[in-house]
Amino acid sequence: MRDLVVRIGDRVIASVPELDVAAGECVALVGESGSGKTTTLLSTLGLVHGADVRGRIMVGDVDVLTASPARLREIRGSRAALVMQSPQAALNPTMRLGTLMSRALARHGVKGADARERAEEGVRAVLLDPEILRRYPHQVSGGQAQRFAIALALALGAQVVLADEPTSALDVTVQAEVVAVLRRLRDERGLAVLLVSHDLALVSTIADRVVVMRDGAVVESGSAAEVFARPSDPYTRELIAAVPELPEAVPAPPEPADLHEGEGP
Ligand SMILES: Nc1ncnc2c1ncn2[C@@H]1O[C@H](COP(=O)(O)OP(=O)(O)OP(=O)(O)O)[C@@H](O)[C@H]1O
């Protein structure tokens, strides 16, 4: 993404000069409520409505701002998948998870034995028992529903997962499970993850890079280790100071000078 500017009337609600997420990498957008994180994330799939969106947004080789509606539908789901805060609310309560999965696959042309295989492979990849495909949404926990949403994305072949506060509705242990699944998929399958979260402790356990937003603008970005260990912006320092356990969560990389400590010229 380059030079993203999202305006509603005269107000710029998100302005991001540069944002890239590579395969096998997790980038976290952090910042307080209303700082423009969700707007930035939704822009990547052309899902910001009622706003003036400018810039260059590429998902693979698709230019999101100039793509046809059909092309956009194709990338949503089959290339990039959105995982939102409350997946249970987004799942049709009258259908078993297996039916939801097979309908989604059918829409992308995958049917029959192929679809069953992909569904089972998807749920196994998020460490769920394929038995869960026989259950209805109300018969699974919030954490299972969230992992199912990720499984659905994987079954559809998503290479990028866009996760908006994927764990904020979950308790701490379940949050850790969801993050562990995302981390594993990033490491083992090269999934690219763009994560929106205001939870810096959680971000420190998964993000490779961090982009800090405030009032619609990027105030700081860099490797997670660098940003957490040596935040350059006062706002980032404030955010980090509010999370006492962070210094232990992310060991600071040594300063280049430290590497040579004690070694005289
Ligand atoms: N469609 C819209 N119409 C009017 N204002 C909007 C619209 N979408 C977002 N905004 C405003 O733009 C600003 C940025 O919103 P955004 O949801 O991107 O922030 P956020 O950092 O994700 O916040 P949160 O953590 O609360 O989700 C907010 O002030 C919000 O009220």
PDBQT file of the ligand as one rigid body, heavy atoms in Angstrom, charges set to zero:
ROOT
HETATM    1  N1  LIG A 301     -18.030   5.469   7.454  1.00  0.00    +0.000 N 
HETATM    2  C1  LIG A 301     -17.617   6.394   8.329  1.00  0.00    +0.000 A 
HETATM    3  N2  LIG A 301     -18.259   7.570   8.439  1.00  0.00    +0.000 NA
HETATM    4  C2  LIG A 301     -17.846   8.521   9.305  1.00  0.00    +0.000 A 
HETATM    5  N3  LIG A 301     -16.788   8.396  10.102  1.00  0.00    +0.000 NA
HETATM    6  C3  LIG A 301     -16.109   7.239  10.048  1.00  0.00    +0.000 A 
HETATM    7  C4  LIG A 301     -16.472   6.175   9.178  1.00  0.00    +0.000 A 
HETATM    8  N4  LIG A 301     -15.606   5.153   9.346  1.00  0.00    +0.000 NA
HETATM    9  C5  LIG A 301     -14.748   5.568  10.293  1.00  0.00    +0.000 A 
HETATM   10  N5  LIG A 301     -15.029   6.813  10.707  1.00  0.00    +0.000 N 
HETATM   11  C6  LIG A 301     -14.288   7.600  11.711  1.00  0.00    +0.000 C 
HETATM   12  O1  LIG A 301     -12.925   7.554  11.355  1.00  0.00    +0.000 OA
HETATM   13  C7  LIG A 301     -12.096   7.435  12.498  1.00  0.00    +0.000 C 
HETATM   14  C8  LIG A 301     -11.210   6.212  12.380  1.00  0.00    +0.000 C 
HETATM   15  O2  LIG A 301     -11.991   5.051  12.566  1.00  0.00    +0.000 OA
HETATM   16  P1  LIG A 301     -11.396   3.575  12.621  1.00  0.00    +0.000 P 
HETATM   17  O3  LIG A 301     -12.533   2.647  12.890  1.00  0.00    +0.000 OA
HETATM   18  O4  LIG A 301     -10.570   3.326  11.433  1.00  0.00    +0.000 OA
HETATM   19  O5  LIG A 301     -10.456   3.651  13.904  1.00  0.00    +0.000 OA
HETATM   20  P2  LIG A 301      -9.826   2.457  14.761  1.00  0.00    +0.000 P 
HETATM   21  O6  LIG A 301      -8.474   2.926  15.098  1.00  0.00    +0.000 OA
HETATM   22  O7  LIG A 301      -9.954   1.181  14.046  1.00  0.00    +0.000 OA
HETATM   23  O8  LIG A 301     -10.737   2.464  16.038  1.00  0.00    +0.000 OA
HETATM   24  P3  LIG A 301     -11.321   1.232  16.876  1.00  0.00    +0.000 P 
HETATM   25  O9  LIG A 301     -10.146   0.645  17.580  1.00  0.00    +0.000 OA
HETATM   26  O10 LIG A 301     -12.298   1.884  17.802  1.00  0.00    +0.000 OA
HETATM   27  O11 LIG A 301     -11.961   0.308  15.888  1.00  0.00    +0.000 OA
HETATM   28  C9  LIG A 301     -13.021   7.388  13.692  1.00  0.00    +0.000 C 
HETATM   29  O12 LIG A 301     -13.095   8.670  14.247  1.00  0.00    +0.000 OA
HETATM   30  C10 LIG A 301     -14.352   6.987  13.101  1.00  0.00    +0.000 C 
HETATM   31  O13 LIG A 301     -15.406   7.494  13.857  1.00  0.00    +0.000 OA
ENDROOT
TORSDOF 0
